[in-house]
């Protein structure tokens, strides 16, 4: 058989016990070369190729010996191979120079991974990341369409090609918007994001952008509008100004002009404001039905509404469980960002009323590390927590949200370990998952 020129090989990190691969003698440290004589570029090629019921898999042993395995299996039955990286490829980095880029606003000395700017459509499909479209080739677009990689989350920012080029600092940014037409024609589901910068792409520019994007319904199923995050580390960067209370009210009013008319026509509100706008404006969050099943949840749209609803449901269940009782006075503490403080305080008060003997101290932490304009809990550091909680009544446990720590839950954004934080504050630190249900359970769990 005349074989195709070899592409890259993929080292096998692990072989699942009792799997097809294990039964055929594939081992940790072997390499995957080809499937059905085709090179495997990444995890998507691998998934599509191994969905077949009959295939030939070429494996290379560390000794250099090659095994051609003929496999008969059930459709979509997994081979049992685990590779060194989830993507089976390197992540694509971002070549844009966005005027609002948060990574450029971070001080040195943080975890190395925090400075990597990804712009990879595969991560959009796998993890919900937003991509700019500026580094896609025709082959990439064809592959998205062929494999039906959807939804694709796209950072749009503006429909004005010249303005998008300015905002993203990339001469290709304007023409990249044409990719929307190709994805729409192929009926690929998309979500859009608009990072709003005061005086740049808001007001009439935002109106024009939303008018232009409506034509992509229903495949562009949602567009979120989020405020640009600004830190105090902006020396030498594009001059941007933070939004204030009155600005937030105007943004919400503009967005609301679209939502109900679009819902009447498409049964889809389409345009969604990030939670920050409502909290900044001091307005009530919309009810669950206004979020259209939360297509933009990972982008901070509806996260607080979902949290509140989950909290209410779990509270109703917990109060019915006679097994839950606080036999002795229980004092705990919660640290959160300034943005969510009022809601966390309100929910804590409800829990204190429901469970006599429970005392909850809620502390809003000012973000001195990044600057007071950054108010979300996920960007709090060990330094700010230690400094501001020192000497406070923390009780038996200090509860912190899971988005405050690294993936392994060992350290915070500035590198301080959870163990060091516990030692500094002399309190047990509990990391709480991100749902309202977990919030309730974490507070009333047995000591």
Secondary structure, 3 states (H helix, E strand, C coil): CCCCCCCCCEEEEEECCCCHHHHCCCCCCCEEEEECCEECCCHHHHHHHCCCCEEEEEEECCCCCEEEEEEECCCCCCCCEEECCCCCCCCCECCCCCCCCCHHHCCCCCCHHHHCCECCHHHHHHHCCEECCCCCCHHHHHHHHHHCCCCEEEECCCCCHHHHHHHHCCCCCCHHHHHHHHHHHCCCCEEEEEEECCCCCCCHHHHHHHHHHHHHCCCEEEEEEEECCCCCCCCCCCCCCCCCHHHHHHHHHHHHHHHHHHHHHHCCCCEEECHHHHHHHCCCCCCHHHHCCCCCHHHCCCHHHHHHHHHHHHHHHHHHCCCCCCCCCEEEEEEEECCCHHHHHHHHHHHHHHCCCEEEEEEEECCCCCCCCCCCHHHCCHHHHHHHHCCCCCCCEEEEEHHHECCCCCEECCCCEHHHHHHHHCCEEEEECCCHHHHHHHHHCCC
